[in-house]
Every structure is written in C-alpha cells, then in structure tokens.
Amino acid sequence: MKRTGLALVSLLAAAVLVASPALAARKGAHRAAVPCSKIKEAIAAGKTADDVAKEMNVSAARVKSCTAAPSKSGGKKAAAKKAG
C-alpha cells in the first residue's frame, strides 16, 4: 500500500513539473514585445492610443512611452556623460 501511494505522489509531482512551463507559456507570460515603430505607424495612420493598445495587446503606458517626445535633458545616460 505504501508503494502505491509513493508511486502516485511521485507521478503527481512529475506531472506538475512537466505541466508548469506549458501553463506559464499559455498565460502569455513571455510575450514578444511590440516594437515602438509599429505603434508609431499605427498612431500616424490616425488611430487613437486606446485603439492601438487594444489591437496590439499592449498597455496604454507602453503606447505613451513610445509616442512621448524625448526629454530635453536626455535622461540618465546624458546626465552621466555631462558629469563624467
């Protein structure tokens, strides 16, 4: 009886280990990112930011970051160059 229970538990543990990567991929955890160039093209074609976010399955923050004007300071890299 103990051998049967041990075999059943081992089989269940193996099934969980094998199925976990497949389930993670199904949920879309490792989705390929949409390049900013495609987002900018869609905005230039006259679509709204909300439409682009829904159609391309990206967040509104991603659309905003791709379409926002670059900062005048140049960000952290430019500040590091000026300092050094």
WOTAFEN-V34338 format. One record per residue. N is the residue number from 1. RES is the residue in one letter. SS is DSSP state (~ for helix, > for strand, _ for the rest). PHI is phi as a letter, one per 40 degrees, with the letter a starting at -180 (none if undefined). NEAR is the number of other C-alpha atoms within 12 Angstrom. Layout:
# WOTAFEN-V34338
n=(N | N)
res=(RES | RES)
ss=(SS | SS)
phi=(PHI | PHI)
near=(NEAR | NEAR)
This chain:
# WOTAFEN-V34338
n=(1 | 2 | 3 | 4 | 5 | 6 | 7 | 8 | 9 | 10 | 11 | 12 | 13 | 14 | 15 | 16 | 17 | 18 | 19 | 20 | 21 | 22 | 23 | 24 | 25 | 26 | 27 | 28 | 29 | 30 | 31 | 32 | 33 | 34 | 35 | 36 | 37 | 38 | 39 | 40 | 41 | 42 | 43 | 44 | 45 | 46 | 47 | 48 | 49 | 50 | 51 | 52 | 53 | 54 | 55 | 56 | 57 | 58 | 59 | 60 | 61 | 62 | 63 | 64 | 65 | 66 | 67 | 68 | 69 | 70 | 71 | 72 | 73 | 74 | 75 | 76 | 77 | 78 | 79 | 80 | 81 | 82 | 83 | 84)
res=(M | K | R | T | G | L | A | L | V | S | L | L | A | A | A | V | L | V | A | S | P | A | L | A | A | R | K | G | A | H | R | A | A | V | P | C | S | K | I | K | E | A | I | A | A | G | K | T | A | D | D | V | A | K | E | M | N | V | S | A | A | R | V | K | S | C | T | A | A | P | S | K | S | G | G | K | K | A | A | A | K | K | A | G)
ss=(_ | ~ | ~ | ~ | ~ | ~ | ~ | ~ | ~ | ~ | ~ | ~ | ~ | ~ | ~ | ~ | ~ | ~ | ~ | ~ | ~ | ~ | ~ | ~ | ~ | ~ | _ | _ | _ | _ | _ | _ | _ | _ | _ | ~ | ~ | ~ | ~ | ~ | ~ | ~ | ~ | ~ | _ | _ | _ | _ | ~ | ~ | ~ | ~ | ~ | ~ | ~ | ~ | _ | _ | _ | ~ | ~ | ~ | ~ | ~ | ~ | ~ | ~ | _ | _ | _ | _ | _ | _ | _ | ~ | ~ | ~ | ~ | ~ | ~ | ~ | ~ | ~ | _)
phi=(none | c | c | c | c | c | c | c | c | c | c | c | c | c | c | c | c | c | c | c | c | c | c | c | c | c | c | g | c | b | c | c | c | c | c | c | c | c | c | c | c | c | c | c | c | h | c | c | c | c | c | c | c | c | c | c | f | b | c | c | c | c | c | c | c | c | b | c | c | c | c | c | c | g | g | c | c | c | c | c | c | c | c | b)
near=(7 | 8 | 9 | 10 | 11 | 12 | 13 | 14 | 14 | 14 | 14 | 14 | 14 | 13 | 15 | 15 | 14 | 13 | 14 | 14 | 15 | 15 | 15 | 15 | 13 | 12 | 11 | 14 | 12 | 12 | 13 | 11 | 17 | 21 | 17 | 21 | 15 | 21 | 35 | 26 | 19 | 25 | 24 | 14 | 13 | 13 | 18 | 20 | 29 | 21 | 19 | 30 | 26 | 17 | 19 | 25 | 20 | 26 | 20 | 21 | 16 | 24 | 32 | 21 | 20 | 25 | 24 | 17 | 11 | 11 | 13 | 10 | 13 | 13 | 12 | 12 | 12 | 13 | 13 | 11 | 11 | 11 | 8 | 7)
